[in-house]
Amino acid sequence: IVNSIETKKKFKSFYNINAKCIYNPLNRKEIIKSSKKKTKNIFLNKNFLKIIHVGRFSEEKDHITFLNALTLLKEKIQFEAIIMGRGRLKKKIFQFIETNNLKKNVRILDYKKNPYPYIRQADFLVLTSLHEGLPNILLEGIVLNKFIISSNCPTGPREILDNGKGGLLFKSKNHRELAKKIIYFHKNKKKCFIMNKNSQLGLERFNFKKNLNKYYEIIRKEI
């Protein structure tokens, strides 16, 4: 059992295994309920573009591409960015922020068991991963009505965002393209709002009960 169609194809191609795809069960009601918990305002200026990146501080999440894009943007648009997570690369990320004079624009927040109230405060969510399975954070962001800008990494983002119809995709490690996508959102919020509606419609594929029942049916047949 795999959690994306793209991974299913890779299993067939590399190992000649006919895997079954069952998407990650997404509990929309629980996410929305958890997002309503009162938290402090993490963005200090309501008139600035508000960006959030959530993920552990490890190589595959590629925070440096995100920060390189923000370095290009700091003289072009007004923004605040929050990086939320934990991990062994925290010091490296913090040093990059200091070295590139991003402290006025970028802040690190420690890992939160419930990140949803913080995601709700952002204008959009960014994923810069080099590889994924099926990134839950994108699904959770869409549930919270956040626009998505994601690397077109294997596997998951392209599938979730319907090949770019439900959000913006950029080539992994390409910080210049990411910066252009952020500017596009800044200048075309109405168009992006329509794209976001498309991603909302696609969430039914990840229905909590539907996908849990698929597991149940497989187990029942085996018994």
Buried (B, 14 or more C-beta within 10 A) or exposed (E): EBBBBBBBBBBEEEEEEEBEBBBBBBBBEEBBEBBEEEBEEBBEEEEBBBBBBBBBBBEEBBBBBBBBBBBBBBEEEEBBBBBBBBBEBBEBBBEBBEEBEBEEBBBBBEEBEEBBBBBBBBBBBBBBBBBBBBBBBBBBBBBBBBBBBBBBBBBBBBBBBBEBEBBBBBEBBBBEBBBBBBBBBBEEBEEBEEBBEBBEEBBEBBBBEBBEBBEEEEEEEEE
